[in-house]
Structure formats: C-alpha cells, structure tokens
Amino acid sequence: MSPILERVQEFLTAHELTAHPHGDGEALVVLITLTHCRCSVMFHHEHGSDELTLWALHPANVPADRRFAVAEFLMRLNWNLHRGQRFLLDWGDGEVRLRRYVPLQGLPEVKTVAIWFLSVYVLINSFHPALMNVIYRGMPPVQALEQGEADFEALIKTHKDNDRNEV
C-alpha cells in the first residue's frame, strides 16, 4: 500500500471506519452511512502517481426511462462544482458516482484527508434527496437542483455551527 493510502487508512481508523483493500492494494474502500443512504467511498492511488481519486458510488441505479432527466440534473449540478469534483452517470446501467481528483504534493496531513472525505460526504448527502426526486417522483431537474442546493447550504451551515460549538 502506498504511503498516501496509509495516511488515508490512518484517518479512517481514527474515525472508526473500516476500510478494505481493493485490487492489488492501489485502493481502499469504506462503506459509510449518511443521513439518507449508505454508499461506498473508494480512495484510489497508483504508487508513484501525483494524484488521488475519490469515488463515491451512489446506492441507486437510474432506470433507463429517467436517465435523460438525471443527466440534465447532474450536468446542472456539475456546472457549479469545482476542485476536480464531478457526478457521473453510466448510461449503460444507470450507475451514479461522484468523482473527486486530488493533486498531491507529498504526503498529505490527516486533516487534509478529512477535508477530502468531508467534501464527498457533504455532496452525496446533500444532493441524494434531490436525485431521488428526479428518479422516482419525476421532479424537473431545475427544481431538484434548487432543492439540492438548499440542502447543501443547510448541511454546510450545520457543520459550521457544530465547529463553532466545539471551540
């Protein structure tokens, strides 16, 4: 396992999350429970590479008849994302993933790994209800995006308030 993944493992262990190696040791996978769903998060790092990729696999596959609406929703959502984050839709089977590329400059601090993990957690947790509304309730993508953005802002505010209360 690369030193980068060892640092990721250190973070996960400190937060009582059990990671499982994947492939030939180039990735760690952890199952996390969010407010609305459970999803797998993979940390992938090829030894010697200068980037780490985080993948969060959404638990629901999109039925074929809803893929156009979900694709529009994800495109609108992706327009506002930055820092190498993108939601992806596999047109063949309807799988939805969040991908985040992280450029590496040496061994990251555990606090930095926490920020990467939290960004994935917040995005999946915030936009899950909106995505479900597009898939199962036929909500228009524009309306769902507004809902997801409001949920995102509320979750960010909750985390900021919690951080202030801990100080």
GIDAHU-V608297 format. One record per backbone hydrogen bond with DSSP energy under -0.5 kcal/mol. CO is the residue of the C=O (numbers start at 1). NH is the residue of the N-H. Records with the same first field share a line. If there is no record, write none. Layout:
CO: NH + NH
//
This chain:
2: 6
3: 7
4: 8
5: 9
6: 10
7: 11
8: 12
9: 13
10: 14
11: 15
12: 15 + 17
13: 16
17: 19
18: 31
20: 29
22: 25 + 26 + 27
25: 2
26: 45
27: 22
28: 43
29: 20
30: 32 + 41
32: 34 + 39
37: 34
39: 32
40: 57
41: 30
42: 44 + 55
43: 28
44: 53
46: 49
50: 104
52: 102
53: 44
54: 100
55: 42 + 57
56: 58 + 98
57: 40
63: 66 + 67
64: 67
66: 70
67: 71
68: 72
69: 73
70: 74
71: 75
72: 76
73: 77
74: 78
75: 79
76: 80
77: 80
78: 81
82: 85
84: 101
86: 99
88: 97
89: 91
90: 94
94: 62
95: 90
96: 58
97: 88 + 99
98: 56
99: 86
100: 54
102: 52
109: 113
110: 114
111: 115
112: 116
113: 117
114: 118
115: 119
116: 120
117: 121
118: 122
119: 123
120: 124
121: 125
122: 126
123: 127
124: 128
127: 131
128: 132
129: 133
130: 134
131: 135
132: 136 + 137
133: 137 + 139
140: 144
141: 145
142: 146
143: 147
144: 148
145: 149
146: 150
147: 151
148: 152
149: 153
150: 154
151: 155
152: 156
153: 157
154: 158
155: 159
156: 160
157: 161
158: 162
159: 163
160: 164
161: 165
162: 166
163: 167
164: 167
//
